[in-house]
Amino acid sequence: MSVTDAEQAVDATRSAMAHSPGTAGYDPSLLRQSGLDPGLDFTNGLRHTMLVVSLLPFALTVAAYLLMPRRTRTAP
């Protein structure tokens, strides 16, 4: 994609957003020209997000268990 084409694409998107702010003026050809694969990019982002969301509470639980001071047992 040339610089001129990119500038025109940005201008078209801005114009579409200005005329109808509820929609972003999505143009699938712009995405294809940029070399992105929306399915693969979205899937990887979702997978990484779910991995972090799933593992973070577990990691915090393990860290709290290991770092919390323990009471010493007293003999009766």
PDB file of N, CA, C and O in Angstrom:
ATOM      1  N   MET A   1       0.859  -1.168   0.000  1.00  0.00           N
ATOM      2  CA  MET A   1       0.000   0.000   0.000  1.00  0.00           C
ATOM      3  C   MET A   1       0.902   1.227   0.000  1.00  0.00           C
ATOM      4  O   MET A   1       1.817   1.335   0.816  1.00  0.00           O
ATOM      5  N   SER A   2       0.646   2.126  -0.895  1.00  0.00           N
ATOM      6  CA  SER A   2       1.463   3.332  -0.977  1.00  0.00           C
ATOM      7  C   SER A   2       1.026   4.335   0.083  1.00  0.00           C
ATOM      8  O   SER A   2      -0.033   4.206   0.697  1.00  0.00           O
ATOM      9  N   VAL A   3       1.863   5.324   0.275  1.00  0.00           N
ATOM     10  CA  VAL A   3       1.564   6.357   1.260  1.00  0.00           C
ATOM     11  C   VAL A   3       0.305   7.116   0.860  1.00  0.00           C
ATOM     12  O   VAL A   3      -0.526   7.431   1.712  1.00  0.00           O
ATOM     13  N   THR A   4       0.160   7.406  -0.407  1.00  0.00           N
ATOM     14  CA  THR A   4      -1.024   8.131  -0.884  1.00  0.00           C
ATOM     15  C   THR A   4      -2.293   7.329  -0.640  1.00  0.00           C
ATOM     16  O   THR A   4      -3.303   7.870  -0.189  1.00  0.00           O
ATOM     17  N   ASP A   5      -2.233   6.022  -0.945  1.00  0.00           N
ATOM     18  CA  ASP A   5      -3.397   5.171  -0.705  1.00  0.00           C
ATOM     19  C   ASP A   5      -3.733   5.107   0.785  1.00  0.00           C
ATOM     20  O   ASP A   5      -4.905   5.128   1.163  1.00  0.00           O
ATOM     21  N   ALA A   6      -2.720   5.032   1.613  1.00  0.00           N
ATOM     22  CA  ALA A   6      -2.949   4.979   3.057  1.00  0.00           C
ATOM     23  C   ALA A   6      -3.576   6.276   3.548  1.00  0.00           C
ATOM     24  O   ALA A   6      -4.496   6.252   4.366  1.00  0.00           O
ATOM     25  N   GLU A   7      -3.083   7.409   3.052  1.00  0.00           N
ATOM     26  CA  GLU A   7      -3.663   8.688   3.446  1.00  0.00           C
ATOM     27  C   GLU A   7      -5.120   8.790   3.014  1.00  0.00           C
ATOM     28  O   GLU A   7      -5.957   9.292   3.764  1.00  0.00           O
ATOM     29  N   GLN A   8      -5.427   8.314   1.801  1.00  0.00           N
ATOM     30  CA  GLN A   8      -6.808   8.341   1.328  1.00  0.00           C
ATOM     31  C   GLN A   8      -7.695   7.429   2.168  1.00  0.00           C
ATOM     32  O   GLN A   8      -8.846   7.762   2.451  1.00  0.00           O
ATOM     33  N   ALA A   9      -7.153   6.273   2.566  1.00  0.00           N
ATOM     34  CA  ALA A   9      -7.929   5.352   3.390  1.00  0.00           C
ATOM     35  C   ALA A   9      -8.222   5.963   4.756  1.00  0.00           C
ATOM     36  O   ALA A   9      -9.328   5.828   5.279  1.00  0.00           O
ATOM     37  N   VAL A  10      -7.229   6.633   5.329  1.00  0.00           N
ATOM     38  CA  VAL A  10      -7.428   7.289   6.629  1.00  0.00           C
ATOM     39  C   VAL A  10      -8.451   8.409   6.491  1.00  0.00           C
ATOM     40  O   VAL A  10      -9.327   8.554   7.344  1.00  0.00           O
ATOM     41  N   ASP A  11      -8.350   9.193   5.437  1.00  0.00           N
ATOM     42  CA  ASP A  11      -9.315  10.272   5.216  1.00  0.00           C
ATOM     43  C   ASP A  11     -10.729   9.734   5.023  1.00  0.00           C
ATOM     44  O   ASP A  11     -11.691  10.306   5.534  1.00  0.00           O
ATOM     45  N   ALA A  12     -10.851   8.629   4.279  1.00  0.00           N
ATOM     46  CA  ALA A  12     -12.178   8.032   4.058  1.00  0.00           C
ATOM     47  C   ALA A  12     -12.762   7.522   5.370  1.00  0.00           C
ATOM     48  O   ALA A  12     -13.958   7.672   5.619  1.00  0.00           O
ATOM     49  N   THR A  13     -11.931   6.927   6.199  1.00  0.00           N
ATOM     50  CA  THR A  13     -12.418   6.424   7.487  1.00  0.00           C
ATOM     51  C   THR A  13     -12.834   7.570   8.395  1.00  0.00           C
ATOM     52  O   THR A  13     -13.871   7.501   9.055  1.00  0.00           O
ATOM     53  N   ARG A  14     -12.027   8.621   8.426  1.00  0.00           N
ATOM     54  CA  ARG A  14     -12.393   9.792   9.235  1.00  0.00           C
ATOM     55  C   ARG A  14     -13.698  10.403   8.745  1.00  0.00           C
ATOM     56  O   ARG A  14     -14.549  10.787   9.548  1.00  0.00           O
ATOM     57  N   SER A  15     -13.857  10.492   7.435  1.00  0.00           N
ATOM     58  CA  SER A  15     -15.072  11.057   6.871  1.00  0.00           C
ATOM     59  C   SER A  15     -16.276  10.196   7.225  1.00  0.00           C
ATOM     60  O   SER A  15     -17.335  10.720   7.570  1.00  0.00           O
ATOM     61  N   ALA A  16     -16.120   8.866   7.142  1.00  0.00           N
ATOM     62  CA  ALA A  16     -17.226   7.968   7.476  1.00  0.00           C
ATOM     63  C   ALA A  16     -17.596   8.100   8.945  1.00  0.00           C
ATOM     64  O   ALA A  16     -18.778   8.066   9.290  1.00  0.00           O
ATOM     65  N   MET A  17     -16.601   8.251   9.815  1.00  0.00           N
ATOM     66  CA  MET A  17     -16.878   8.400  11.242  1.00  0.00           C
ATOM     67  C   MET A  17     -17.535   9.748  11.531  1.00  0.00           C
ATOM     68  O   MET A  17     -18.374   9.844  12.428  1.00  0.00           O
ATOM     69  N   ALA A  18     -17.167  10.785  10.788  1.00  0.00           N
ATOM     70  CA  ALA A  18     -17.749  12.105  11.006  1.00  0.00           C
ATOM     71  C   ALA A  18     -19.218  12.130  10.576  1.00  0.00           C
ATOM     72  O   ALA A  18     -20.040  12.791  11.211  1.00  0.00           O
ATOM     73  N   HIS A  19     -19.545  11.417   9.508  1.00  0.00           N
ATOM     74  CA  HIS A  19     -20.911  11.425   9.003  1.00  0.00           C
ATOM     75  C   HIS A  19     -21.830  10.518   9.810  1.00  0.00           C
ATOM     76  O   HIS A  19     -23.016  10.813   9.961  1.00  0.00           O
ATOM     77  N   SER A  20     -21.298   9.425  10.324  1.00  0.00           N
ATOM     78  CA  SER A  20     -22.122   8.515  11.128  1.00  0.00           C
ATOM     79  C   SER A  20     -21.267   7.997  12.284  1.00  0.00           C
ATOM     80  O   SER A  20     -20.656   6.935  12.172  1.00  0.00           O
ATOM     81  N   PRO A  21     -21.218   8.742  13.399  1.00  0.00           N
ATOM     82  CA  PRO A  21     -20.343   8.361  14.507  1.00  0.00           C
ATOM     83  C   PRO A  21     -20.708   7.043  15.171  1.00  0.00           C
ATOM     84  O   PRO A  21     -19.898   6.489  15.915  1.00  0.00           O
ATOM     85  N   GLY A  22     -21.909   6.525  14.922  1.00  0.00           N
ATOM     86  CA  GLY A  22     -22.294   5.253  15.517  1.00  0.00           C
ATOM     87  C   GLY A  22     -21.567   4.077  14.909  1.00  0.00           C
ATOM     88  O   GLY A  22     -21.381   3.054  15.568  1.00  0.00           O
ATOM     89  N   THR A  23     -21.152   4.204  13.659  1.00  0.00           N
ATOM     90  CA  THR A  23     -20.410   3.132  12.990  1.00  0.00           C
ATOM     91  C   THR A  23     -19.057   3.667  12.593  1.00  0.00           C
ATOM     92  O   THR A  23     -18.897   4.866  12.366  1.00  0.00           O
ATOM     93  N   ALA A  24     -18.081   2.783  12.509  1.00  0.00           N
ATOM     94  CA  ALA A  24     -16.717   3.205  12.213  1.00  0.00           C
ATOM     95  C   ALA A  24     -16.427   3.254  10.728  1.00  0.00           C
ATOM     96  O   ALA A  24     -15.297   3.558  10.345  1.00  0.00           O
ATOM     97  N   GLY A  25     -17.398   2.969   9.876  1.00  0.00           N
ATOM     98  CA  GLY A  25     -17.131   2.967   8.448  1.00  0.00           C
ATOM     99  C   GLY A  25     -16.180   1.861   8.064  1.00  0.00           C
ATOM    100  O   GLY A  25     -15.224   2.089   7.323  1.00  0.00           O
ATOM    101  N   TYR A  26     -16.430   0.666   8.559  1.00  0.00           N
ATOM    102  CA  TYR A  26     -15.536  -0.473   8.334  1.00  0.00           C
ATOM    103  C   TYR A  26     -15.446  -0.796   6.856  1.00  0.00           C
ATOM    104  O   TYR A  26     -16.462  -0.933   6.175  1.00  0.00           O
ATOM    105  N   ASP A  27     -14.224  -0.918   6.367  1.00  0.00           N
ATOM    106  CA  ASP A  27     -13.980  -1.284   4.980  1.00  0.00           C
ATOM    107  C   ASP A  27     -13.070  -2.507   4.973  1.00  0.00           C
ATOM    108  O   ASP A  27     -11.881  -2.375   5.262  1.00  0.00           O
ATOM    109  N   PRO A  28     -13.587  -3.694   4.653  1.00  0.00           N
ATOM    110  CA  PRO A  28     -12.774  -4.893   4.714  1.00  0.00           C
ATOM    111  C   PRO A  28     -11.594  -4.889   3.746  1.00  0.00           C
ATOM    112  O   PRO A  28     -10.596  -5.567   3.987  1.00  0.00           O
ATOM    113  N   SER A  29     -11.697  -4.134   2.657  1.00  0.00           N
ATOM    114  CA  SER A  29     -10.578  -4.103   1.707  1.00  0.00           C
ATOM    115  C   SER A  29      -9.367  -3.392   2.305  1.00  0.00           C
ATOM    116  O   SER A  29      -8.232  -3.717   1.958  1.00  0.00           O
ATOM    117  N   LEU A  30      -9.591  -2.422   3.200  1.00  0.00           N
ATOM    118  CA  LEU A  30      -8.464  -1.754   3.849  1.00  0.00           C
ATOM    119  C   LEU A  30      -7.706  -2.730   4.733  1.00  0.00           C
ATOM    120  O   LEU A  30      -6.478  -2.685   4.809  1.00  0.00           O
ATOM    121  N   LEU A  31      -8.432  -3.602   5.395  1.00  0.00           N
ATOM    122  CA  LEU A  31      -7.796  -4.592   6.260  1.00  0.00           C
ATOM    123  C   LEU A  31      -6.988  -5.583   5.431  1.00  0.00           C
ATOM    124  O   LEU A  31      -5.876  -5.950   5.811  1.00  0.00           O
ATOM    125  N   ARG A  32      -7.538  -6.016   4.306  1.00  0.00           N
ATOM    126  CA  ARG A  32      -6.804  -6.957   3.445  1.00  0.00           C
ATOM    127  C   ARG A  32      -5.555  -6.303   2.864  1.00  0.00           C
ATOM    128  O   ARG A  32      -4.516  -6.954   2.754  1.00  0.00           O
ATOM    129  N   GLN A  33      -5.636  -5.039   2.493  1.00  0.00           N
ATOM    130  CA  GLN A  33      -4.485  -4.348   1.915  1.00  0.00           C
ATOM    131  C   GLN A  33      -3.379  -4.157   2.939  1.00  0.00           C
ATOM    132  O   GLN A  33      -2.205  -4.107   2.572  1.00  0.00           O
ATOM    133  N   SER A  34      -3.725  -4.052   4.203  1.00  0.00           N
ATOM    134  CA  SER A  34      -2.705  -3.862   5.229  1.00  0.00           C
ATOM    135  C   SER A  34      -1.976  -5.153   5.562  1.00  0.00           C
ATOM    136  O   SER A  34      -0.936  -5.120   6.220  1.00  0.00           O
ATOM    137  N   GLY A  35      -2.500  -6.284   5.120  1.00  0.00           N
ATOM    138  CA  GLY A  35      -1.832  -7.551   5.351  1.00  0.00           C
ATOM    139  C   GLY A  35      -2.254  -8.241   6.628  1.00  0.00           C
ATOM    140  O   GLY A  35      -1.628  -9.221   7.030  1.00  0.00           O
ATOM    141  N   LEU A  36      -3.301  -7.755   7.277  1.00  0.00           N
ATOM    142  CA  LEU A  36      -3.773  -8.375   8.512  1.00  0.00           C
ATOM    143  C   LEU A  36      -4.815  -9.433   8.203  1.00  0.00           C
ATOM    144  O   LEU A  36      -5.564  -9.316   7.234  1.00  0.00           O
ATOM    145  N   ASP A  37      -4.858 -10.449   9.020  1.00  0.00           N
ATOM    146  CA  ASP A  37      -5.885 -11.477   8.916  1.00  0.00           C
ATOM    147  C   ASP A  37      -6.784 -11.336  10.129  1.00  0.00           C
ATOM    148  O   ASP A  37      -6.378 -11.712  11.229  1.00  0.00           O
ATOM    149  N   PRO A  38      -7.997 -10.807   9.971  1.00  0.00           N
ATOM    150  CA  PRO A  38      -8.825 -10.520  11.139  1.00  0.00           C
ATOM    151  C   PRO A  38      -9.160 -11.755  11.957  1.00  0.00           C
ATOM    152  O   PRO A  38      -9.237 -11.674  13.183  1.00  0.00           O
ATOM    153  N   GLY A  39      -9.360 -12.890  11.315  1.00  0.00           N
ATOM    154  CA  GLY A  39      -9.685 -14.100  12.060  1.00  0.00           C
ATOM    155  C   GLY A  39      -8.529 -14.549  12.932  1.00  0.00           C
ATOM    156  O   GLY A  39      -8.712 -14.826  14.118  1.00  0.00           O
ATOM    157  N   LEU A  40      -7.352 -14.620  12.359  1.00  0.00           N
ATOM    158  CA  LEU A  40      -6.183 -15.083  13.099  1.00  0.00           C
ATOM    159  C   LEU A  40      -5.783 -14.082  14.174  1.00  0.00           C
ATOM    160  O   LEU A  40      -5.492 -14.479  15.302  1.00  0.00           O
ATOM    161  N   ASP A  41      -5.764 -12.805  13.852  1.00  0.00           N
ATOM    162  CA  ASP A  41      -5.375 -11.783  14.831  1.00  0.00           C
ATOM    163  C   ASP A  41      -6.351 -11.736  15.997  1.00  0.00           C
ATOM    164  O   ASP A  41      -5.934 -11.639  17.151  1.00  0.00           O
ATOM    165  N   PHE A  42      -7.630 -11.801  15.712  1.00  0.00           N
ATOM    166  CA  PHE A  42      -8.637 -11.765  16.767  1.00  0.00           C
ATOM    167  C   PHE A  42      -8.556 -13.023  17.628  1.00  0.00           C
ATOM    168  O   PHE A  42      -8.683 -12.957  18.850  1.00  0.00           O
ATOM    169  N   THR A  43      -8.342 -14.175  16.975  1.00  0.00           N
ATOM    170  CA  THR A  43      -8.274 -15.433  17.711  1.00  0.00           C
ATOM    171  C   THR A  43      -7.084 -15.461  18.649  1.00  0.00           C
ATOM    172  O   THR A  43      -7.218 -15.886  19.796  1.00  0.00           O
ATOM    173  N   ASN A  44      -5.932 -15.020  18.194  1.00  0.00           N
ATOM    174  CA  ASN A  44      -4.749 -15.001  19.059  1.00  0.00           C
ATOM    175  C   ASN A  44      -4.929 -14.033  20.219  1.00  0.00           C
ATOM    176  O   ASN A  44      -4.548 -14.343  21.348  1.00  0.00           O
ATOM    177  N   GLY A  45      -5.499 -12.873  19.957  1.00  0.00           N
ATOM    178  CA  GLY A  45      -5.730 -11.915  21.022  1.00  0.00           C
ATOM    179  C   GLY A  45      -6.705 -12.453  22.061  1.00  0.00           C
ATOM    180  O   GLY A  45      -6.502 -12.282  23.263  1.00  0.00           O
ATOM    181  N   LEU A  46      -7.758 -13.098  21.592  1.00  0.00           N
ATOM    182  CA  LEU A  46      -8.734 -13.682  22.512  1.00  0.00           C
ATOM    183  C   LEU A  46      -8.114 -14.823  23.311  1.00  0.00           C
ATOM    184  O   LEU A  46      -8.367 -14.951  24.509  1.00  0.00           O
ATOM    185  N   ARG A  47      -7.309 -15.645  22.660  1.00  0.00           N
ATOM    186  CA  ARG A  47      -6.664 -16.762  23.350  1.00  0.00           C
ATOM    187  C   ARG A  47      -5.727 -16.259  24.445  1.00  0.00           C
ATOM    188  O   ARG A  47      -5.732 -16.785  25.557  1.00  0.00           O
ATOM    189  N   HIS A  48      -4.930 -15.251  24.135  1.00  0.00           N
ATOM    190  CA  HIS A  48      -4.006 -14.711  25.140  1.00  0.00           C
ATOM    191  C   HIS A  48      -4.755 -14.033  26.291  1.00  0.00           C
ATOM    192  O   HIS A  48      -4.353 -14.141  27.449  1.00  0.00           O
ATOM    193  N   THR A  49      -5.829 -13.346  25.966  1.00  0.00           N
ATOM    194  CA  THR A  49      -6.627 -12.709  27.013  1.00  0.00           C
ATOM    195  C   THR A  49      -7.228 -13.751  27.948  1.00  0.00           C
ATOM    196  O   THR A  49      -7.179 -13.591  29.168  1.00  0.00           O
ATOM    197  N   MET A  50      -7.787 -14.801  27.395  1.00  0.00           N
ATOM    198  CA  MET A  50      -8.384 -15.845  28.216  1.00  0.00           C
ATOM    199  C   MET A  50      -7.327 -16.565  29.049  1.00  0.00           C
ATOM    200  O   MET A  50      -7.590 -16.951  30.188  1.00  0.00           O
ATOM    201  N   LEU A  51      -6.144 -16.746  28.491  1.00  0.00           N
ATOM    202  CA  LEU A  51      -5.063 -17.388  29.237  1.00  0.00           C
ATOM    203  C   LEU A  51      -4.669 -16.551  30.450  1.00  0.00           C
ATOM    204  O   LEU A  51      -4.510 -17.083  31.549  1.00  0.00           O
ATOM    205  N   VAL A  52      -4.514 -15.258  30.256  1.00  0.00           N
ATOM    206  CA  VAL A  52      -4.137 -14.372  31.362  1.00  0.00           C
ATOM    207  C   VAL A  52      -5.254 -14.315  32.398  1.00  0.00           C
ATOM    208  O   VAL A  52      -4.990 -14.383  33.599  1.00  0.00           O
ATOM    209  N   VAL A  53      -6.495 -14.192  31.943  1.00  0.00           N
ATOM    210  CA  VAL A  53      -7.623 -14.103  32.865  1.00  0.00           C
ATOM    211  C   VAL A  53      -7.776 -15.400  33.662  1.00  0.00           C
ATOM    212  O   VAL A  53      -8.189 -15.367  34.821  1.00  0.00           O
ATOM    213  N   SER A  54      -7.450 -16.529  33.056  1.00  0.00           N
ATOM    214  CA  SER A  54      -7.586 -17.806  33.746  1.00  0.00           C
ATOM    215  C   SER A  54      -6.432 -18.071  34.707  1.00  0.00           C
ATOM    216  O   SER A  54      -6.646 -18.586  35.804  1.00  0.00           O
ATOM    217  N   LEU A  55      -5.223 -17.728  34.307  1.00  0.00           N
ATOM    218  CA  LEU A  55      -4.054 -18.063  35.111  1.00  0.00           C
ATOM    219  C   LEU A  55      -3.734 -17.041  36.192  1.00  0.00           C
ATOM    220  O   LEU A  55      -3.099 -17.388  37.188  1.00  0.00           O
ATOM    221  N   LEU A  56      -4.149 -15.807  36.029  1.00  0.00           N
ATOM    222  CA  LEU A  56      -3.817 -14.773  37.007  1.00  0.00           C
ATOM    223  C   LEU A  56      -4.378 -15.066  38.402  1.00  0.00           C
ATOM    224  O   LEU A  56      -3.631 -14.943  39.373  1.00  0.00           O
ATOM    225  N   PRO A  57      -5.650 -15.446  38.555  1.00  0.00           N
ATOM    226  CA  PRO A  57      -6.122 -15.776  39.909  1.00  0.00           C
ATOM    227  C   PRO A  57      -5.378 -16.964  40.519  1.00  0.00           C
ATOM    228  O   PRO A  57      -5.097 -16.972  41.718  1.00  0.00           O
ATOM    229  N   PHE A  58      -5.062 -17.956  39.708  1.00  0.00           N
ATOM    230  CA  PHE A  58      -4.319 -19.105  40.209  1.00  0.00           C
ATOM    231  C   PHE A  58      -2.926 -18.684  40.680  1.00  0.00           C
ATOM    232  O   PHE A  58      -2.476 -19.104  41.746  1.00  0.00           O
ATOM    233  N   ALA A  59      -2.249 -17.859  39.891  1.00  0.00           N
ATOM    234  CA  ALA A  59      -0.913 -17.386  40.273  1.00  0.00           C
ATOM    235  C   ALA A  59      -0.970 -16.546  41.546  1.00  0.00           C
ATOM    236  O   ALA A  59      -0.090 -16.663  42.400  1.00  0.00           O
ATOM    237  N   LEU A  60      -1.982 -15.711  41.684  1.00  0.00           N
ATOM    238  CA  LEU A  60      -2.122 -14.906  42.899  1.00  0.00           C
ATOM    239  C   LEU A  60      -2.410 -15.779  44.121  1.00  0.00           C
ATOM    240  O   LEU A  60      -1.928 -15.492  45.217  1.00  0.00           O
ATOM    241  N   THR A  61      -3.185 -16.831  43.936  1.00  0.00           N
ATOM    242  CA  THR A  61      -3.470 -17.748  45.034  1.00  0.00           C
ATOM    243  C   THR A  61      -2.207 -18.454  45.503  1.00  0.00           C
ATOM    244  O   THR A  61      -1.962 -18.556  46.705  1.00  0.00           O
ATOM    245  N   VAL A  62      -1.413 -18.938  44.571  1.00  0.00           N
ATOM    246  CA  VAL A  62      -0.159 -19.606  44.915  1.00  0.00           C
ATOM    247  C   VAL A  62       0.794 -18.630  45.596  1.00  0.00           C
ATOM    248  O   VAL A  62       1.434 -18.980  46.587  1.00  0.00           O
ATOM    249  N   ALA A  63       0.892 -17.423  45.079  1.00  0.00           N
ATOM    250  CA  ALA A  63       1.789 -16.429  45.681  1.00  0.00           C
ATOM    251  C   ALA A  63       1.333 -16.072  47.099  1.00  0.00           C
ATOM    252  O   ALA A  63       2.161 -15.937  48.000  1.00  0.00           O
ATOM    253  N   ALA A  64       0.033 -15.921  47.298  1.00  0.00           N
ATOM    254  CA  ALA A  64      -0.469 -15.604  48.636  1.00  0.00           C
ATOM    255  C   ALA A  64      -0.204 -16.754  49.596  1.00  0.00           C
ATOM    256  O   ALA A  64       0.158 -16.519  50.749  1.00  0.00           O
ATOM    257  N   TYR A  65      -0.375 -17.985  49.148  1.00  0.00           N
ATOM    258  CA  TYR A  65      -0.118 -19.147  49.996  1.00  0.00           C
ATOM    259  C   TYR A  65       1.348 -19.208  50.409  1.00  0.00           C
ATOM    260  O   TYR A  65       1.664 -19.499  51.563  1.00  0.00           O
ATOM    261  N   LEU A  66       2.231 -18.936  49.471  1.00  0.00           N
ATOM    262  CA  LEU A  66       3.662 -19.034  49.762  1.00  0.00           C
ATOM    263  C   LEU A  66       4.188 -17.847  50.564  1.00  0.00           C
ATOM    264  O   LEU A  66       5.144 -17.996  51.325  1.00  0.00           O
ATOM    265  N   LEU A  67       3.586 -16.685  50.407  1.00  0.00           N
ATOM    266  CA  LEU A  67       4.114 -15.488  51.052  1.00  0.00           C
ATOM    267  C   LEU A  67       3.449 -15.143  52.383  1.00  0.00           C
ATOM    268  O   LEU A  67       3.987 -14.343  53.149  1.00  0.00           O
ATOM    269  N   MET A  68       2.303 -15.728  52.666  1.00  0.00           N
ATOM    270  CA  MET A  68       1.607 -15.407  53.914  1.00  0.00           C
ATOM    271  C   MET A  68       2.357 -16.019  55.095  1.00  0.00           C
ATOM    272  O   MET A  68       2.781 -17.173  55.031  1.00  0.00           O
ATOM    273  N   PRO A  69       2.522 -15.247  56.175  1.00  0.00           N
ATOM    274  CA  PRO A  69       3.167 -15.827  57.354  1.00  0.00           C
ATOM    275  C   PRO A  69       2.240 -16.863  57.998  1.00  0.00           C
ATOM    276  O   PRO A  69       1.021 -16.697  58.034  1.00  0.00           O
ATOM    277  N   ARG A  70       2.842 -17.910  58.492  1.00  0.00           N
ATOM    278  CA  ARG A  70       2.065 -18.978  59.109  1.00  0.00           C
ATOM    279  C   ARG A  70       2.205 -18.919  60.626  1.00  0.00           C
ATOM    280  O   ARG A  70       3.230 -18.485  61.152  1.00  0.00           O
ATOM    281  N   ARG A  71       1.168 -19.359  61.312  1.00  0.00           N
ATOM    282  CA  ARG A  71       1.219 -19.441  62.764  1.00  0.00           C
ATOM    283  C   ARG A  71       2.034 -20.653  63.157  1.00  0.00           C
ATOM    284  O   ARG A  71       1.975 -21.696  62.505  1.00  0.00           O
ATOM    285  N   THR A  72       2.779 -20.511  64.204  1.00  0.00           N
ATOM    286  CA  THR A  72       3.505 -21.662  64.716  1.00  0.00           C
ATOM    287  C   THR A  72       2.601 -22.404  65.696  1.00  0.00           C
ATOM    288  O   THR A  72       1.856 -21.781  66.451  1.00  0.00           O
ATOM    289  N   ARG A  73       2.665 -23.696  65.684  1.00  0.00           N
ATOM    290  CA  ARG A  73       1.832 -24.486  66.579  1.00  0.00           C
ATOM    291  C   ARG A  73       2.390 -24.399  67.981  1.00  0.00           C
ATOM    292  O   ARG A  73       3.598 -24.484  68.202  1.00  0.00           O
ATOM    293  N   THR A  74       1.491 -24.228  68.911  1.00  0.00           N
ATOM    294  CA  THR A  74       1.907 -24.204  70.318  1.00  0.00           C
ATOM    295  C   THR A  74       1.469 -25.507  70.976  1.00  0.00           C
ATOM    296  O   THR A  74       0.377 -26.020  70.727  1.00  0.00           O
ATOM    297  N   ALA A  75       2.335 -26.013  71.802  1.00  0.00           N
ATOM    298  CA  ALA A  75       1.999 -27.270  72.496  1.00  0.00           C
ATOM    299  C   ALA A  75       1.045 -26.978  73.640  1.00  0.00           C
ATOM    300  O   ALA A  75       1.234 -25.993  74.355  1.00  0.00           O
ATOM    301  N   PRO A  76       0.013 -27.813  73.837  1.00  0.00           N
ATOM    302  CA  PRO A  76      -0.955 -27.564  74.925  1.00  0.00           C
ATOM    303  C   PRO A  76      -0.389 -27.875  76.294  1.00  0.00           C
ATOM    304  O   PRO A  76      -1.081 -27.715  77.299  1.00  0.00           O
TER     305      PRO A  76
END
